[in-house]
Amino acid sequence: MKKVIIAVVAFSLLLACTPEEKAVLVTGISLDVTAVTIFEGETVTLVPSVTPDNATDKSVTWSSTDNSVATVDANGKVTAVSGGSATIRASAKDGSLKYAECAVKVKVPCPTGAVDLGLSVYWASCNLSEDGFVKSPEQFGDYYAWGELEPKSEYNWSTYKWCNGSYNSLTKYDSWKEALDESDDAAHVKLGDRWRIPSDNNWTELKLNCEWRLTSQNGVYGILVTGSNGNSIFFPSAGYRHNTDYYEVGSEGYYWSSTRSKDIDFAAWNLLFNSKGVLVDYMERDLGALVRPVYY
């Protein structure tokens, strides 16, 4: 009996000396920054906080949803690669499936000829001409039919490039295609790089996030658009062209977007302003309107 008691005590002591430790899993991860905007080539280091403090493995792995926009290394250092948006994620390595994310927006530097209004794109300070930009914001620039690359003397369906003489005989940008190809974007073809004709969303952003004031500049009637950062651009009221004539010059401004109307194949969105207000509307694609480029 004495030997049995001694054996039980010895076995109990052995168990006490070699306990099997249970891992403490991560219950949460947070980052010191959850959204950040940086320029191409810049870096920012994200710092994770892991709970609980006594988690067995507090290490994390890093990943980016788009390495062409932003990359991240094993230490949480984010490098901006090119303009766009990406999400950086820090994930627990212990199998707990916990993670935290930071939204990264990468901006390109504002180029010569553009103005930063605090928006998602930079806006050109002047209108487009056949040779590039006009020399001053008050100059009208050239009129273009939607999707055409050169100005012309007559604007109607019989001269429109993307149809066979009428609005119901479209040869491109019909019901399945809503945005201009780069090869048909006059701003991109003439200026290159990241220059484009604004999309309807770009115009809507400009309309909703800036102050618009009708005014005259150096004797030219138009509208002054001021961003939340105090920077401004001026749009002359150059009207539009139909056939060989000019309409609403000095009283209204018509500026193309790169977006075709979803409901009307032969129309495209544009920005219209006059004494009654500012409207993102659509007009027939064969008409001549101005182009104010943006830089992405």
N, C-alpha and C positions, 0 to 999 in steps of 0.2 A: 504494500500500500504506500509506503514511504517513497519507493522508487517511482511510482506512478505520479505522485504529487510533484516530485522534483522534475519529472519529464514535462508535465503540463506547464509549470512555472518557466522552465527553460524555453519552451516553444513560444510562450507568451512574450518573453523578453526578446526573442528573435524577431517576432512580428513587430514589436515596438521599435526595433532598431532599423527596420527596412520597410517603412510605410510607402505605399504607392501614392505619390502626389497627384492631385487632380488639377488639370490645366484651368486657368482662369481666362475665359474668352473675352475679347474686346466687345464692349456694349455700345460704343459710339466713337465717331471720329468727326472732328470739326477742323476747318482751315481758318487761318487768320484773315484771309481774304476770300470772298465768295464771288466777286466780280471785279474785273480789272480791264482797263484799256491801255494798250501799249503800242508803240510804233515799231515798224519793221526794224529788226536788228537789236532791239532792246531786250532786256531780260528782267525777270522778277522771280524771287524765290518764295515759294509757298511753305508755310510752317504748319504742320499738322499737330493737333492735340488729341490724344487717345485716352479713352476712359474704359475701365477704371484704372487708377494708378498702379494697382497690383496685377494688371493683366500679364499673363505669362509671356506673350509675344506682342510687343507694342510696335513692331515694325510694319511699314506699309510699302506697297508697290505703286508706281505712278504710271499713268497712261494718258494719251491725248486722243480725242475723237477725230482729229484731223491734223496729221503731222505736216501737211503742206501749209498749214496756217501757223501752228505753234507746236513745238516739241517740249518734252520735259525729261529731265534726267533722273537718276536714282536718288538724288538729294532734293527733288522738288524744284529745281531751277527751270523756269519756263523761258524759252527763247522764241521771240516773235519771228516768223519766217516770211509770211506774206499776208496781204490784207484779207480779212475775213473773220470768221468766228469759230471757236473751238471750245470744247469742254475738257478741263483737266480733272482727272479723278485720282484720289488717293484711296487705295483699298487695303483693308486689313489682310495680313498674310496668314492668319491663324485659322482660316476657314469659317469665321463668324459671318462672313458676307457683308460686313459693315464697310461703308465708304463715305467720302465727302467729295464735293465737286466745286470747282471754280469756273465761272464763265469768263473766257478770255476773248476780247475783241482786239484784233490787230488792225491798226490804221497805217496807211502809207503816208509819207510826208506830203504836205501840201505843195503842189508843183507851181512853177512860175505860170502866171496867167489865171490862177484859181484863187478862190477865197474860202476860208474855213468859216462856216456859219454855225459850227457846232452840231452838224448833222452827220448822217451816215456816209455821205459823199461830199466831195468838194465841188463847188460851183464855179464855172468860168466867170470871169469878170466882164467878158465881152461876148457878143454873138459870133457865130461861125460865118466865114466868108469862103469864097471859092479857093482862096489861097491860105486859109488858116483862120486866125482871129482878125476881126476888124481892129482898128487902132485905138478906139475909145468906146466906152460903154454907151454913148449916145448914138453911135452909128448903127444903122439897121442891120447890116450884113445882107447875105443872100437868102432868097426864098427857095425852099425845096418842097417838092411833092414827097409824100411819105414813102421812104424806102428808096428814093433816088439820090444820086451822088452829085449831081450838077444842077445849077440853076438854069432856067430856060426862059424863053420869051412868052410862051403860052402854056397855061395850066388848065387842063381839062382831061376828060377820059380818053379823048382821041390821041393825046400826047403822053398819057401815063404809061410808064414802063411795064408795069405788072398787070396788064390786061390786054384784051384784044379789041380795044376801041370803046368799051362800055363797062359800066360798073358791075354788070352781071356776067362778065366774061373774064374774071380774074385768073391770072396764070400763076400767081404765087401769093402766099400769106392769105390763104383762104381759111375755112373753118377749123383746120387742124393745126394751124401755126399762128401764134399770137405775138411773138417777139421778133424784132429784126435780127437777121444774121449780121455778124460783124462786117461781112463783105458788103452789106447794104446799109450800113450805118455811116452816114456822111461824116459825123464827128470822128469816129474811129478811123475811117479810111484817110481822112485828111490830117489828123493830129497824131494818130498812132497811140502806142503805149496803153494806158488805162482810160483814155478818153472815150466817152460814149454819149449818145443822145439819152437824156433822162428817161427812165421808165415812168409809168403812171404812178407807181408807188413813190418814186423820188419827188415828183411834183406834189403829191399829197402830203408827204413829209414836210416839204418846203412851205406849203400852204398852212398847215396846222401848227407848225412850230416856229414861225417867224411873224414879224410885224410887217404889214403891207400898207404903204402910204403913197397915194397918187401925188405926183409932184412933177416939176420940170427940172431938167438938168442941162445947163448950157443952152437953154432955149428949146430943148427937146422934151415933149410931154411923154411921161411914162410912169413907172411905179418903182418905188424904192423898197427893197426887201431887207429887213434887218434881223439877224439871228440873235439868239439869247446871249451870245458873247459880245454883242455890240458891233460886229462886222456887218457890212452891207454890200449889196449889189444892185445895179439899176437895170431895168428892162425898158427899152423904148417901146412906145405904142406905135408899132409899124404896120398894124392891120394884117391883111392877107391878100393873096392874089388869086384871081379866077379869070380864065381866058387870058387876055393881055392887059387886064385892068387891075388897079389897086383899090382895096376897100378898107374903110375904117382907119385909115392912116391918121395918126394924131389923136385918136380917141380910144382905140382898143389894141390889145396885144394878143397875138396868137403864136404859140410856141409848141412845136411837136414833142411828143413822147415817142419812145421806141416800141410802144405797146398797141397792138391792134385791138379794136373793140371786140369783145367776146360775143356780142349779140348781133353786130352788123359787120359783115365781112369787109365791106367796102369803106369802112370808117376806122379811124385810129384816135386814140386819146391825145388830147392836147391841153395846154394851160391857156385859159382865156381870162383876161382882166379888162375891166372898163369902170366907168363911174358907179356902176351898180354893185361891183364886188369882184371876187376872184373865184374862178370855177375850173375844176378839172373836168373837162367835157370831151366829146368826140366830134370830129369833123371828117368830111369826105377826103379820102387819101389823095385824090388828084389835085387838090388845092395847094397853093403855095403858102407855106408858113415859115417862120424863122426857127433857128436851132440855137439853143443855149446849152453847150456841152457840160457834162459833169465828169469828175475824175473819181474812179472807185479806189 
